[in-house]
Amino acid sequence: MRLTVFWQRMRDYFGEGYADSFARDHVMSELGGRTVHQALDAGWEAKDVWRAVCAALEIPADKR
């Protein structure tokens, strides 16, 4: 998954204003105690980060 697709999915789910805030502030155990930004900066694949977000927030399959 390209980063552009990842960020579009984040914006589609969270909204334009909240997606980046969530990605900066929400520490997730699914990402090893990292935020989305920290996981991406650490080299995690965007698809794996998106899957972790979906699992943590129980995002319905039709929104994934």
PDB file of N, CA, C and O in Angstrom, chain B, residues numbered from 101:
ATOM      1  N   MET B 101       0.839  -1.173   0.000  1.00  0.00           N
ATOM      2  CA  MET B 101       0.000   0.000   0.000  1.00  0.00           C
ATOM      3  C   MET B 101       0.891   1.247   0.000  1.00  0.00           C
ATOM      4  O   MET B 101       1.832   1.356   0.786  1.00  0.00           O
ATOM      5  N   ARG B 102       0.582   2.152  -0.870  1.00  0.00           N
ATOM      6  CA  ARG B 102       1.314   3.418  -0.907  1.00  0.00           C
ATOM      7  C   ARG B 102       0.879   4.305   0.254  1.00  0.00           C
ATOM      8  O   ARG B 102      -0.242   4.202   0.752  1.00  0.00           O
ATOM      9  N   LEU B 103       1.785   5.168   0.668  1.00  0.00           N
ATOM     10  CA  LEU B 103       1.458   6.092   1.753  1.00  0.00           C
ATOM     11  C   LEU B 103       0.282   6.995   1.394  1.00  0.00           C
ATOM     12  O   LEU B 103      -0.524   7.342   2.258  1.00  0.00           O
ATOM     13  N   THR B 104       0.184   7.375   0.126  1.00  0.00           N
ATOM     14  CA  THR B 104      -0.937   8.230  -0.278  1.00  0.00           C
ATOM     15  C   THR B 104      -2.269   7.513  -0.067  1.00  0.00           C
ATOM     16  O   THR B 104      -3.247   8.129   0.357  1.00  0.00           O
ATOM     17  N   VAL B 105      -2.308   6.225  -0.361  1.00  0.00           N
ATOM     18  CA  VAL B 105      -3.526   5.436  -0.144  1.00  0.00           C
ATOM     19  C   VAL B 105      -3.793   5.310   1.354  1.00  0.00           C
ATOM     20  O   VAL B 105      -4.934   5.445   1.797  1.00  0.00           O
ATOM     21  N   PHE B 106      -2.751   5.053   2.127  1.00  0.00           N
ATOM     22  CA  PHE B 106      -2.892   4.949   3.575  1.00  0.00           C
ATOM     23  C   PHE B 106      -3.509   6.223   4.151  1.00  0.00           C
ATOM     24  O   PHE B 106      -4.485   6.163   4.899  1.00  0.00           O
ATOM     25  N   TRP B 107      -2.934   7.379   3.799  1.00  0.00           N
ATOM     26  CA  TRP B 107      -3.428   8.642   4.356  1.00  0.00           C
ATOM     27  C   TRP B 107      -4.836   8.960   3.867  1.00  0.00           C
ATOM     28  O   TRP B 107      -5.620   9.564   4.598  1.00  0.00           O
ATOM     29  N   GLN B 108      -5.163   8.566   2.656  1.00  0.00           N
ATOM     30  CA  GLN B 108      -6.529   8.774   2.169  1.00  0.00           C
ATOM     31  C   GLN B 108      -7.511   7.940   2.980  1.00  0.00           C
ATOM     32  O   GLN B 108      -8.592   8.415   3.326  1.00  0.00           O
ATOM     33  N   ARG B 109      -7.144   6.707   3.283  1.00  0.00           N
ATOM     34  CA  ARG B 109      -8.018   5.857   4.104  1.00  0.00           C
ATOM     35  C   ARG B 109      -8.165   6.427   5.513  1.00  0.00           C
ATOM     36  O   ARG B 109      -9.252   6.395   6.091  1.00  0.00           O
ATOM     37  N   MET B 110      -7.076   6.945   6.057  1.00  0.00           N
ATOM     38  CA  MET B 110      -7.145   7.573   7.381  1.00  0.00           C
ATOM     39  C   MET B 110      -8.106   8.763   7.348  1.00  0.00           C
ATOM     40  O   MET B 110      -8.947   8.908   8.235  1.00  0.00           O
ATOM     41  N   ARG B 111      -7.981   9.614   6.325  1.00  0.00           N
ATOM     42  CA  ARG B 111      -8.866  10.778   6.208  1.00  0.00           C
ATOM     43  C   ARG B 111     -10.314  10.362   5.972  1.00  0.00           C
ATOM     44  O   ARG B 111     -11.238  10.971   6.509  1.00  0.00           O
ATOM     45  N   ASP B 112     -10.505   9.315   5.161  1.00  0.00           N
ATOM     46  CA  ASP B 112     -11.867   8.835   4.899  1.00  0.00           C
ATOM     47  C   ASP B 112     -12.528   8.345   6.178  1.00  0.00           C
ATOM     48  O   ASP B 112     -13.718   8.581   6.386  1.00  0.00           O
ATOM     49  N   TYR B 113     -11.777   7.670   7.034  1.00  0.00           N
ATOM     50  CA  TYR B 113     -12.355   7.126   8.255  1.00  0.00           C
ATOM     51  C   TYR B 113     -12.474   8.169   9.368  1.00  0.00           C
ATOM     52  O   TYR B 113     -13.522   8.291  10.002  1.00  0.00           O
ATOM     53  N   PHE B 114     -11.396   8.917   9.602  1.00  0.00           N
ATOM     54  CA  PHE B 114     -11.350   9.838  10.733  1.00  0.00           C
ATOM     55  C   PHE B 114     -11.803  11.254  10.405  1.00  0.00           C
ATOM     56  O   PHE B 114     -12.154  12.022  11.301  1.00  0.00           O
ATOM     57  N   GLY B 115     -11.794  11.593   9.131  1.00  0.00           N
ATOM     58  CA  GLY B 115     -12.082  12.959   8.730  1.00  0.00           C
ATOM     59  C   GLY B 115     -10.773  13.712   8.503  1.00  0.00           C
ATOM     60  O   GLY B 115      -9.722  13.356   9.037  1.00  0.00           O
ATOM     61  N   GLU B 116     -10.874  14.737   7.713  1.00  0.00           N
ATOM     62  CA  GLU B 116      -9.694  15.510   7.303  1.00  0.00           C
ATOM     63  C   GLU B 116      -8.921  16.070   8.492  1.00  0.00           C
ATOM     64  O   GLU B 116      -7.693  15.987   8.531  1.00  0.00           O
ATOM     65  N   GLY B 117      -9.624  16.629   9.444  1.00  0.00           N
ATOM     66  CA  GLY B 117      -8.961  17.284  10.565  1.00  0.00           C
ATOM     67  C   GLY B 117      -8.439  16.346  11.638  1.00  0.00           C
ATOM     68  O   GLY B 117      -7.436  16.650  12.283  1.00  0.00           O
ATOM     69  N   TYR B 118      -9.095  15.213  11.844  1.00  0.00           N
ATOM     70  CA  TYR B 118      -8.735  14.344  12.954  1.00  0.00           C
ATOM     71  C   TYR B 118      -7.719  13.269  12.594  1.00  0.00           C
ATOM     72  O   TYR B 118      -7.036  12.762  13.484  1.00  0.00           O
ATOM     73  N   ALA B 119      -7.595  12.907  11.335  1.00  0.00           N
ATOM     74  CA  ALA B 119      -6.706  11.803  10.933  1.00  0.00           C
ATOM     75  C   ALA B 119      -5.270  12.037  11.389  1.00  0.00           C
ATOM     76  O   ALA B 119      -4.654  11.143  11.970  1.00  0.00           O
ATOM     77  N   ASP B 120      -4.735  13.214  11.138  1.00  0.00           N
ATOM     78  CA  ASP B 120      -3.353  13.488  11.521  1.00  0.00           C
ATOM     79  C   ASP B 120      -3.214  13.590  13.037  1.00  0.00           C
ATOM     80  O   ASP B 120      -2.210  13.153  13.600  1.00  0.00           O
ATOM     81  N   SER B 121      -4.200  14.155  13.686  1.00  0.00           N
ATOM     82  CA  SER B 121      -4.169  14.253  15.144  1.00  0.00           C
ATOM     83  C   SER B 121      -4.144  12.865  15.775  1.00  0.00           C
ATOM     84  O   SER B 121      -3.353  12.604  16.682  1.00  0.00           O
ATOM     85  N   PHE B 122      -5.003  11.983  15.297  1.00  0.00           N
ATOM     86  CA  PHE B 122      -5.008  10.603  15.787  1.00  0.00           C
ATOM     87  C   PHE B 122      -3.649   9.957  15.550  1.00  0.00           C
ATOM     88  O   PHE B 122      -3.099   9.304  16.437  1.00  0.00           O
ATOM     89  N   ALA B 123      -3.114  10.142  14.353  1.00  0.00           N
ATOM     90  CA  ALA B 123      -1.844   9.507  13.977  1.00  0.00           C
ATOM     91  C   ALA B 123      -0.673  10.014  14.815  1.00  0.00           C
ATOM     92  O   ALA B 123       0.296   9.284  15.022  1.00  0.00           O
ATOM     93  N   ARG B 124      -0.747  11.231  15.290  1.00  0.00           N
ATOM     94  CA  ARG B 124       0.320  11.810  16.107  1.00  0.00           C
ATOM     95  C   ARG B 124       0.180  11.499  17.600  1.00  0.00           C
ATOM     96  O   ARG B 124       1.181  11.363  18.303  1.00  0.00           O
ATOM     97  N   ASP B 125      -1.051  11.388  18.076  1.00  0.00           N
ATOM     98  CA  ASP B 125      -1.287  11.361  19.515  1.00  0.00           C
ATOM     99  C   ASP B 125      -1.679  10.012  20.100  1.00  0.00           C
ATOM    100  O   ASP B 125      -1.449   9.768  21.284  1.00  0.00           O
ATOM    101  N   HIS B 126      -2.257   9.143  19.307  1.00  0.00           N
ATOM    102  CA  HIS B 126      -2.795   7.888  19.847  1.00  0.00           C
ATOM    103  C   HIS B 126      -1.731   6.787  19.829  1.00  0.00           C
ATOM    104  O   HIS B 126      -1.343   6.305  18.764  1.00  0.00           O
ATOM    105  N   VAL B 127      -1.270   6.402  21.005  1.00  0.00           N
ATOM    106  CA  VAL B 127      -0.285   5.328  21.130  1.00  0.00           C
ATOM    107  C   VAL B 127      -1.031   4.000  21.104  1.00  0.00           C
ATOM    108  O   VAL B 127      -1.996   3.801  21.842  1.00  0.00           O
ATOM    109  N   MET B 128      -0.571   3.096  20.242  1.00  0.00           N
ATOM    110  CA  MET B 128      -1.282   1.833  20.032  1.00  0.00           C
ATOM    111  C   MET B 128      -0.411   0.642  20.407  1.00  0.00           C
ATOM    112  O   MET B 128       0.734   0.534  19.968  1.00  0.00           O
ATOM    113  N   SER B 129      -0.959  -0.244  21.215  1.00  0.00           N
ATOM    114  CA  SER B 129      -0.225  -1.459  21.574  1.00  0.00           C
ATOM    115  C   SER B 129       0.018  -2.322  20.338  1.00  0.00           C
ATOM    116  O   SER B 129       1.024  -3.027  20.262  1.00  0.00           O
ATOM    117  N   GLU B 130      -0.902  -2.269  19.366  1.00  0.00           N
ATOM    118  CA  GLU B 130      -0.756  -3.036  18.120  1.00  0.00           C
ATOM    119  C   GLU B 130       0.454  -2.585  17.309  1.00  0.00           C
ATOM    120  O   GLU B 130       0.930  -3.311  16.437  1.00  0.00           O
ATOM    121  N   LEU B 131       0.941  -1.403  17.597  1.00  0.00           N
ATOM    122  CA  LEU B 131       2.126  -0.871  16.906  1.00  0.00           C
ATOM    123  C   LEU B 131       3.336  -0.867  17.832  1.00  0.00           C
ATOM    124  O   LEU B 131       4.282  -0.109  17.619  1.00  0.00           O
ATOM    125  N   GLY B 132       3.306  -1.704  18.850  1.00  0.00           N
ATOM    126  CA  GLY B 132       4.443  -1.804  19.763  1.00  0.00           C
ATOM    127  C   GLY B 132       4.600  -0.582  20.651  1.00  0.00           C
ATOM    128  O   GLY B 132       5.715  -0.195  21.000  1.00  0.00           O
ATOM    129  N   GLY B 133       3.470   0.025  21.014  1.00  0.00           N
ATOM    130  CA  GLY B 133       3.525   1.210  21.859  1.00  0.00           C
ATOM    131  C   GLY B 133       3.941   2.462  21.112  1.00  0.00           C
ATOM    132  O   GLY B 133       4.508   3.387  21.693  1.00  0.00           O
ATOM    133  N   ARG B 134       3.659   2.481  19.830  1.00  0.00           N
ATOM    134  CA  ARG B 134       3.993   3.633  18.984  1.00  0.00           C
ATOM    135  C   ARG B 134       2.720   4.301  18.476  1.00  0.00           C
ATOM    136  O   ARG B 134       1.638   3.715  18.492  1.00  0.00           O
ATOM    137  N   THR B 135       2.878   5.522  18.033  1.00  0.00           N
ATOM    138  CA  THR B 135       1.813   6.180  17.280  1.00  0.00           C
ATOM    139  C   THR B 135       1.943   5.755  15.824  1.00  0.00           C
ATOM    140  O   THR B 135       2.925   5.120  15.438  1.00  0.00           O
ATOM    141  N   VAL B 136       0.956   6.105  15.032  1.00  0.00           N
ATOM    142  CA  VAL B 136       1.015   5.813  13.594  1.00  0.00           C
ATOM    143  C   VAL B 136       2.257   6.452  12.976  1.00  0.00           C
ATOM    144  O   VAL B 136       2.991   5.798  12.235  1.00  0.00           O
ATOM    145  N   HIS B 137       2.490   7.717  13.277  1.00  0.00           N
ATOM    146  CA  HIS B 137       3.652   8.407  12.706  1.00  0.00           C
ATOM    147  C   HIS B 137       4.959   7.731  13.138  1.00  0.00           C
ATOM    148  O   HIS B 137       5.865   7.554  12.324  1.00  0.00           O
ATOM    149  N   GLN B 138       5.055   7.359  14.407  1.00  0.00           N
ATOM    150  CA  GLN B 138       6.276   6.711  14.889  1.00  0.00           C
ATOM    151  C   GLN B 138       6.484   5.362  14.209  1.00  0.00           C
ATOM    152  O   GLN B 138       7.614   5.017  13.864  1.00  0.00           O
ATOM    153  N   ALA B 139       5.422   4.602  14.015  1.00  0.00           N
ATOM    154  CA  ALA B 139       5.541   3.303  13.355  1.00  0.00           C
ATOM    155  C   ALA B 139       6.001   3.473  11.906  1.00  0.00           C
ATOM    156  O   ALA B 139       6.883   2.752  11.441  1.00  0.00           O
ATOM    157  N   LEU B 140       5.402   4.422  11.203  1.00  0.00           N
ATOM    158  CA  LEU B 140       5.818   4.663   9.817  1.00  0.00           C
ATOM    159  C   LEU B 140       7.268   5.138   9.754  1.00  0.00           C
ATOM    160  O   LEU B 140       8.030   4.702   8.891  1.00  0.00           O
ATOM    161  N   ASP B 141       7.646   6.027  10.666  1.00  0.00           N
ATOM    162  CA  ASP B 141       9.031   6.516  10.713  1.00  0.00           C
ATOM    163  C   ASP B 141      10.017   5.406  11.061  1.00  0.00           C
ATOM    164  O   ASP B 141      11.178   5.449  10.654  1.00  0.00           O
ATOM    165  N   ALA B 142       9.550   4.411  11.815  1.00  0.00           N
ATOM    166  CA  ALA B 142      10.407   3.290  12.213  1.00  0.00           C
ATOM    167  C   ALA B 142      10.525   2.233  11.115  1.00  0.00           C
ATOM    168  O   ALA B 142      11.249   1.250  11.268  1.00  0.00           O
ATOM    169  N   GLY B 143       9.808   2.442  10.006  1.00  0.00           N
ATOM    170  CA  GLY B 143       9.939   1.524   8.882  1.00  0.00           C
ATOM    171  C   GLY B 143       8.805   0.528   8.710  1.00  0.00           C
ATOM    172  O   GLY B 143       8.879  -0.347   7.847  1.00  0.00           O
ATOM    173  N   TRP B 144       7.767   0.644   9.509  1.00  0.00           N
ATOM    174  CA  TRP B 144       6.622  -0.245   9.330  1.00  0.00           C
ATOM    175  C   TRP B 144       6.005   0.010   7.957  1.00  0.00           C
ATOM    176  O   TRP B 144       5.979   1.143   7.476  1.00  0.00           O
ATOM    177  N   GLU B 145       5.521  -1.035   7.347  1.00  0.00           N
ATOM    178  CA  GLU B 145       4.810  -0.912   6.074  1.00  0.00           C
ATOM    179  C   GLU B 145       3.453  -0.258   6.322  1.00  0.00           C
ATOM    180  O   GLU B 145       2.798  -0.529   7.329  1.00  0.00           O
ATOM    181  N   ALA B 146       3.043   0.595   5.407  1.00  0.00           N
ATOM    182  CA  ALA B 146       1.769   1.298   5.552  1.00  0.00           C
ATOM    183  C   ALA B 146       0.606   0.318   5.682  1.00  0.00           C
ATOM    184  O   ALA B 146      -0.316   0.556   6.463  1.00  0.00           O
ATOM    185  N   LYS B 147       0.635  -0.777   4.929  1.00  0.00           N
ATOM    186  CA  LYS B 147      -0.463  -1.748   4.998  1.00  0.00           C
ATOM    187  C   LYS B 147      -0.542  -2.379   6.381  1.00  0.00           C
ATOM    188  O   LYS B 147      -1.640  -2.649   6.868  1.00  0.00           O
ATOM    189  N   ASP B 148       0.593  -2.619   7.021  1.00  0.00           N
ATOM    190  CA  ASP B 148       0.593  -3.204   8.359  1.00  0.00           C
ATOM    191  C   ASP B 148       0.094  -2.208   9.405  1.00  0.00           C
ATOM    192  O   ASP B 148      -0.589  -2.585  10.358  1.00  0.00           O
ATOM    193  N   VAL B 149       0.438  -0.948   9.219  1.00  0.00           N
ATOM    194  CA  VAL B 149      -0.056   0.085  10.123  1.00  0.00           C
ATOM    195  C   VAL B 149      -1.571   0.222   9.963  1.00  0.00           C
ATOM    196  O   VAL B 149      -2.292   0.324  10.955  1.00  0.00           O
ATOM    197  N   TRP B 150      -2.049   0.224   8.733  1.00  0.00           N
ATOM    198  CA  TRP B 150      -3.486   0.326   8.499  1.00  0.00           C
ATOM    199  C   TRP B 150      -4.214  -0.868   9.122  1.00  0.00           C
ATOM    200  O   TRP B 150      -5.267  -0.700   9.737  1.00  0.00           O
ATOM    201  N   ARG B 151      -3.662  -2.063   8.966  1.00  0.00           N
ATOM    202  CA  ARG B 151      -4.285  -3.247   9.574  1.00  0.00           C
ATOM    203  C   ARG B 151      -4.332  -3.116  11.089  1.00  0.00           C
ATOM    204  O   ARG B 151      -5.317  -3.511  11.713  1.00  0.00           O
ATOM    205  N   ALA B 152      -3.288  -2.569  11.685  1.00  0.00           N
ATOM    206  CA  ALA B 152      -3.255  -2.372  13.137  1.00  0.00           C
ATOM    207  C   ALA B 152      -4.311  -1.362  13.569  1.00  0.00           C
ATOM    208  O   ALA B 152      -4.985  -1.569  14.578  1.00  0.00           O
ATOM    209  N   VAL B 153      -4.462  -0.282  12.823  1.00  0.00           N
ATOM    210  CA  VAL B 153      -5.487   0.719  13.128  1.00  0.00           C
ATOM    211  C   VAL B 153      -6.866   0.069  13.033  1.00  0.00           C
ATOM    212  O   VAL B 153      -7.706   0.263  13.912  1.00  0.00           O
ATOM    213  N   CYS B 154      -7.098  -0.693  11.982  1.00  0.00           N
ATOM    214  CA  CYS B 154      -8.392  -1.357  11.800  1.00  0.00           C
ATOM    215  C   CYS B 154      -8.690  -2.327  12.939  1.00  0.00           C
ATOM    216  O   CYS B 154      -9.812  -2.377  13.442  1.00  0.00           O
ATOM    217  N   ALA B 155      -7.682  -3.093  13.341  1.00  0.00           N
ATOM    218  CA  ALA B 155      -7.872  -4.054  14.427  1.00  0.00           C
ATOM    219  C   ALA B 155      -8.124  -3.351  15.752  1.00  0.00           C
ATOM    220  O   ALA B 155      -9.017  -3.743  16.503  1.00  0.00           O
ATOM    221  N   ALA B 156      -7.355  -2.330  16.042  1.00  0.00           N
ATOM    222  CA  ALA B 156      -7.479  -1.629  17.318  1.00  0.00           C
ATOM    223  C   ALA B 156      -8.822  -0.944  17.472  1.00  0.00           C
ATOM    224  O   ALA B 156      -9.392  -0.924  18.563  1.00  0.00           O
ATOM    225  N   LEU B 157      -9.327  -0.387  16.394  1.00  0.00           N
ATOM    226  CA  LEU B 157     -10.570   0.368  16.449  1.00  0.00           C
ATOM    227  C   LEU B 157     -11.775  -0.414  15.967  1.00  0.00           C
ATOM    228  O   LEU B 157     -12.888   0.107  15.894  1.00  0.00           O
ATOM    229  N   GLU B 158     -11.532  -1.685  15.637  1.00  0.00           N
ATOM    230  CA  GLU B 158     -12.591  -2.562  15.130  1.00  0.00           C
ATOM    231  C   GLU B 158     -13.363  -1.907  13.986  1.00  0.00           C
ATOM    232  O   GLU B 158     -14.594  -1.869  13.976  1.00  0.00           O
ATOM    233  N   ILE B 159     -12.604  -1.401  13.037  1.00  0.00           N
ATOM    234  CA  ILE B 159     -13.180  -0.758  11.866  1.00  0.00           C
ATOM    235  C   ILE B 159     -13.877  -1.826  11.041  1.00  0.00           C
ATOM    236  O   ILE B 159     -13.265  -2.844  10.716  1.00  0.00           O
ATOM    237  N   PRO B 160     -15.145  -1.622  10.692  1.00  0.00           N
ATOM    238  CA  PRO B 160     -15.874  -2.618   9.919  1.00  0.00           C
ATOM    239  C   PRO B 160     -15.213  -2.893   8.569  1.00  0.00           C
ATOM    240  O   PRO B 160     -14.581  -2.016   7.980  1.00  0.00           O
ATOM    241  N   ALA B 161     -15.369  -4.102   8.104  1.00  0.00           N
ATOM    242  CA  ALA B 161     -14.733  -4.530   6.853  1.00  0.00           C
ATOM    243  C   ALA B 161     -15.074  -3.622   5.684  1.00  0.00           C
ATOM    244  O   ALA B 161     -14.227  -3.388   4.822  1.00  0.00           O
ATOM    245  N   ASP B 162     -16.300  -3.103   5.636  1.00  0.00           N
ATOM    246  CA  ASP B 162     -16.692  -2.251   4.501  1.00  0.00           C
ATOM    247  C   ASP B 162     -16.035  -0.879   4.545  1.00  0.00           C
ATOM    248  O   ASP B 162     -16.116  -0.132   3.570  1.00  0.00           O
ATOM    249  N   LYS B 163     -15.385  -0.527   5.659  1.00  0.00           N
ATOM    250  CA  LYS B 163     -14.684   0.758   5.784  1.00  0.00           C
ATOM    251  C   LYS B 163     -13.172   0.595   5.621  1.00  0.00           C
ATOM    252  O   LYS B 163     -12.437   1.582   5.622  1.00  0.00           O
ATOM    253  N   ARG B 164     -12.715  -0.636   5.484  1.00  0.00           N
ATOM    254  CA  ARG B 164     -11.284  -0.903   5.390  1.00  0.00           C
ATOM    255  C   ARG B 164     -10.821  -0.686   3.982  1.00  0.00           C
ATOM    256  O   ARG B 164      -9.638  -0.858   3.688  1.00  0.00           O
TER     257      ARG B 164
END
